C-alpha cells in the first residue's frame, strides 16, 4: 500500500511539473505560425522537387562504392592477429 502511495504521489508531482512546463509554452503563436505557413502558397524548391530522388539514388551508390572498395581493391584488412603472432626467442 505504501509503495502505491509513493508511486502515485511521484507520478502526480511529475504530471504537475509537466503541466506547468507545457502551460508556459506559447501555443497560440505556434498555432498561428502553422496556420500562416499552411495557407501560404509557395513555389517548390530544389529539395522539394528532387530531394527524395537524390536520396534514393545516393544510398545504393554509397553501398555499391563501399562494397567495391571492401572486396575488389585488395586491401589486407588484418582484422585479428590470432594465429599469426608468434613469440620471439627469449634473450639471456
C-alpha positions in Angstrom: 0.0 0.0 0.0 2.8 2.4 0.8 4.6 1.7 -2.5 1.4 2.6 -4.4 1.1 5.8 -2.4 4.7 6.8 -3.2 4.3 6.0 -6.9 1.0 7.8 -7.1 2.4 10.9 -5.4 5.5 10.8 -7.5 3.5 10.5 -10.7 1.2 13.3 -9.6 4.2 15.5 -8.9 5.6 14.7 -12.4 2.3 15.4 -14.0 2.1 18.8 -12.2 5.6 19.7 -13.3 4.8 18.7 -16.9 1.6 20.6 -17.0 3.3 23.7 -15.6 6.1 23.4 -18.2 3.6 23.0 -21.0 1.4 25.8 -19.9 4.3 28.2 -20.3 4.8 27.4 -24.0 3.4 30.0 -26.4 1.0 27.5 -28.1 -1.2 30.3 -29.6 1.7 31.8 -31.5 2.8 28.3 -32.7 -0.7 27.6 -34.0 -0.8 31.0 -35.7 2.5 30.4 -37.4 1.5 27.0 -38.6 -1.8 28.4 -40.0 0.1 31.1 -41.9 2.5 28.6 -43.3 -0.3 26.2 -44.4 -2.3 28.9 -46.2 0.8 30.5 -47.8 1.3 29.4 -51.4 4.9 29.0 -52.4 6.8 27.5 -55.3 8.6 24.2 -54.7 12.3 24.5 -54.0 15.0 22.2 -55.4 14.9 20.0 -52.3 11.1 19.7 -52.6 11.3 18.6 -56.2 14.4 16.4 -56.2 15.3 15.7 -52.6 13.8 12.2 -52.4 15.1 11.1 -55.8 18.7 12.2 -54.9 18.5 10.4 -51.5 17.1 7.3 -53.1 19.8 7.2 -55.7 22.6 8.2 -53.4 22.1 5.3 -50.9 22.6 2.5 -53.5 25.6 4.4 -54.9 27.2 4.6 -51.5 26.6 0.9 -50.8 28.0 -0.1 -54.2 31.1 2.1 -53.8 31.9 0.7 -50.3 31.2 -2.9 -51.5 33.6 -2.5 -54.4 36.2 -0.9 -52.1 35.9 -3.6 -49.5 36.1 -6.5 -51.9 37.9 -5.6 -55.1 40.9 -3.3 -54.5 43.0 -5.8 -52.5 43.1 -4.3 -49.0 44.6 -6.7 -46.5 42.3 -6.0 -43.6 44.2 -7.9 -40.8 41.3 -7.9 -38.5 42.7 -10.3 -36.0 46.3 -11.3 -35.1 45.2 -14.6 -33.5 47.2 -17.4 -35.0 49.6 -15.1 -36.9 51.6 -13.8 -34.0 54.5 -16.0 -32.9 56.5 -15.4 -29.8 60.2 -14.4 -30.2 63.0 -16.3 -28.6 64.0 -15.0 -25.1 67.4 -13.4 -25.0 69.6 -14.2 -22.0 
